[in-house]
Amino acid sequence: MAVRALGLLLWMVALAVPLRAQGPLLYDQYAHDAGLPLPNVPAIAQDTFGFLWVGTEGGLLRYDGRTFAPFRSLPDAPNSLAASFVHSLLALPDGRLWVGTYGGGLDRYDPRTGQFEHFLNRPSIAAAGDGRRIRALTRAHDGGVWAGAGTGLVFHISDNGRLIDRVPPPNPAEDDDEVSALLDDGDVLWIARNSGLYRYQDGQQTLLDLPASAFALLRTRAGQLLVGTNGGIWTVDNGTPRRLATISANERVQALAETSDGTVWVGRSDGLSTLAALAAGIKGEKTAQSALLTKVRSLFVDRDGTLWIGTEQNGLLKHNPPKFSFIGDKVLPYSDVSSMLEYPAGTLWLGLYNGQIVRYTLADGTATVLPGTPSTRVRGLARLPDGNILVGTGSGLWVLDPERFRLAPYRAPPGTPVPERVLQISTAPNGSPWISTADTGVCTMNRAYTRLICAENGLPSPVYATYWDRQGRLWLSFWGGGVMRYDPRTRALRRYEHLDNVEGTLPSNNVSAFQEDDRGTLWIATYGAGIARFNEQTGSFTVVDERHGLPSSIVFALLPDGPDLWLSTSRGLARYRPATQDLRVFDRRDGLQGDEFNANAALRLADGRLAFGGVYGLNIVDTEQLAFRQHKPTVRLTGLRIRGRPYGSSLAALERLTLPMRENFVAFEFAALDFAAPTRNRYAYRLDGLDERWNPVTTDPVATYTDLRPGRYTFRVRAAGADGVWNDTALTLPVEIVPPFWRTRWFQALLALLAMGGVAYAARTVSTRRLRSQMAALEAERRVQAERVRISRDLHDHVGAQLANVISVADLLRHHAQTGDIEEIDRFAHALDHDARETMQQLRRTIWATSSDRVSVLALFEQLDQYARHLVRFRNEPRLVVRLVDPHGAAPASERFLRPVVGLHLLRIAQEAIANTLKHAGAKRLDVTMTLGEDDLELCVQDDGTFKPPPTDRPAAGEEGARGFGMGGMQARASEIGAAFEAGPHPNGGTCVTVRLRLNPAALPVVANGKA
């Protein structure tokens, strides 16, 4: 098991072997894959809304931080861009944009209409000369624009498009004296041409004594006028040019820009530099990205201070000023830093992945490689009390003498086990080293530091890391086996492991580091499950991972810094503040050595700074000097989709969104116009009138609402930029979903009037029906009374006759008893028995039907069952099945009641149907089923015989004296009790008679707790 775990560990380490070319990502590139049609970017601007505009040879692009929206010249669209080759841009305070094109002249874009206005065909401009190639634009002090053409002409155009002035080229015979740059100084216009630098004042044009072509102009914050030429950079003092920096004669300065810190950036035809570096004779530092910076065409600093670089061959670049000090392969012999130790203060000892050890001096940045280093990865460095340094590697322990700058293998006394594969070394509060190994568990030294003491028995392997907390307890990490806590005072050992589907357990059994924060809370870093806060009272863990904003759930190391925790991960650094759960993420764009760091390579320096080692070098974080931008980003709508279709009008002019109810599926697309790190921008949105609170913070700039009800809403969205500062004012857009006419107030009022009339009509109808129902009930009661009279009459006639017959047979029996005629005595005895039994059955049925004002469903079923079985008792066929079904589990049949007349009619219908089957069907099976539902009762008599409809014009005698009334009689009885009646052949053969009775409280009282 130990060998397998170590193999997994070594495999993961092998994945981290770097390519040496990586380092801080100083520039982000936007090329064809990002949406640029062509890689030549001559112009960049930012409008008053915050959008970035990029002019290319293939069209004009608007950038919102995520996508580039294209604008091109379309032959069939007269209000599109005049020409797709964009040379120059100038943003106006009102949101409009001047666009200088190559071949299409001067355009002005209005975002409120989404249209371009063309100025090439204005008669005054056309008569003034060739204005088809506009190479330079600058804002005029009167609110208009100065436009420089490729022929050397300069036009002064008012805000309404009127030509105010025209500055001709100094030599009209030369048609290639291009205007590269313009600068309006109020009373002076500076013009950069191929032929030199010109000052235009009071209608006079003067060439300055500048022995070079002029290509770029900049007025710095300090008031200095800078001129970029072929061969260098000049300034103009009181009309006199003075050289500031020199470059090669065949190279030219094509762009100048100044950032908020006063740094002047110089875009050259051969790269990018700062003015200070050029003045010192340094063109620029060569990096892995230097090839991107050839032929810089344009420079622009946006309102957030970000520097944008337009190139001729590599598209658009964005400069990322580093936040952290970086020590990489320019200083180190091998850039993969796997362990660190500061001793003495100001001196860093760096253990490298290839086995080398480097002494690095923080003060002067010098690095010296220790000779005779081991050939395997240096995993741990720890100071010993004697001043030496213990070195743990994949090939055992070594001792470093810092004074002699010499390394030697650790010599252990005979019989002392020495670990061969060291994974980490930590230092206990008493200064003793604790060595985590893959083969001998965990080891420390005796008090004299002369021999090792290793605890390997009973411990899982490998022991990956150890940590002593403030209470003097030792924490041990076992790769794949969770962690253990050992208390030397009590000798108590407690284990914590990850358990699937058990909340509060260790989030992963692969723990890479331990660390306590300034409050004494223990945090655990895991490989794959983020970090976990340990609760001492409950022994449980609370997880913080990618769901909470961590750049990666693979965390290598933790370092405390006041109220903050710094984390090194496989995707950069993160600063986490537990009290507020605020989290800041940093990557190569912030100057990190790379995205991936190493375990055991994190250290708090003596001066308070933090050091993190990774696969491409070392970063030092000065948290006190780390400046976070306080920029509050502007958030704008960038798209609107109605039922999946794009909104047709300009969003810039959208002040209110009104939609019919059939188009109530709306998706709002928005962007925080903070371009420092757009993927880190966060959003919170809500729709007042629907959302009770702000939706959870997200990086997804889309909010979708479906099936909105008619009404008025307000959509709100806020944003935070890369440094986590939220804007104060949310973007708001009123939204109204207009109801159809049938949901309007006037229509609803009309419906209310109609409803009132309907209620009156319904009340009258209900009253009428109630009266009819009462009359029907009286009629039914009258029929019951009539039936009782008929029953009494039948009882008198039939039962009386039967009793008279019994008396007669008894007399004959007595007579034959005296004569001793045995055969006659037996015959009359059977007759007497038959007549007596038949009389009793008649009495029972008569008493059941007349003894109460209600009969239970169960009693009806028992009568029916008894009668049916009596009829077939002497028959071999049909086989009889009688059943009561209650599928809904309603109240028991004994507690559900019918009026006597209803029960009597149902019994008579069943009697007639059974008698018809026995007499006419020749059936082999007879099913009698009574089904009791929640509000209905169904009686079904079904056989499998041959259907022969009985006569309906006369009564049909049943078996055993039962009297029938035919099919018509059954249907009449059903009609009298309001039941549905069906009779006829069944689809599966035979005959089926069905009676369905709709029950109501009056007809079917429900008994509850023994009371009806």
Secondary structure, DSSP 8 states (H G I E B T S, - for coil): -HHHHHHHHHHHHHHT---TT-----EEEE-GGGT-SSS---EEEE-TTS-EEEEETTEEEEE-SS-EEEE---TT-TTS-S-S-EEEEEE-TTS-EEEEEBSS-EEEEETTTTEEEE-TT-HHHHHT---SBEEEEEE-TTSSEEEEETTS-EEEE-TTS-EEEEE--S-TT-TT--EEEEEE-SS-EEEEETTEEEEEETTEEEE-S-SS-EEEEEE-TTS-EEEEEBTEEEEEETTEEEEEEE--TT-BEEEEEE-TTS-EEEEETTEEEEHHHHHTT------TTGGGGSSEEEEEE-TTS-EEEEESSS-EEEE---SSEEE-TTTSSS--EEEEEE-STTEEEEEETTS-EEEEETTTTEEEE-TT--SS-EEEEEE-TTS-EEEEETTEEEEEETTTTEEEE----TT----SSEEEEEE-TTS-EEEEESSS-EEEE-TTSSSEEEE-TT--S-EEEEEE-TTS-EEEEETTTEEEEEETTTTEEEEE---TT-TTS-S-S-EEEEEE-TTS-EEEEEBSS-EEEEETTTTEEEEE-GGGT-S-SBEEEEEEETTEEEEEETTEEEEEETTTTEEEEE-GGGT-S-S-EEEEEEEE-TTS-EEEEETTEEEEE-TTT---------EEEEEEEETTEE--S-STT---EEEEGGG--EEEEEEE---SSGGG-EEEEEEETT-SS----BS--EEEE-S--SEEEEEEEEEE-TT--B-SS-EEEEEEEE--GGGSHHHHHHHHHHHHHHHHHHHHHHHHHHHHHHHHHHHHHHHHHHHHHHHHHHIIIIIHHHHHHHHHHHHHHHHHHHHT-HHHHHHHHHHHHHHHHHHHHHHHHHHHHHS-S-EEHHHHHHHHHHHHHHHTTT-SSSEEEEEEE-TT--S-GGGBEE-HHHHHHHHHHHHHHHHHIIIII--SEEEEEEEE-SSEEEEEEEESS------SSS--B-GGG-B--HHHHHHHHHHHTT-EEEEEE-TTSSEEEEEEEE--TTTS-B-BTTB-
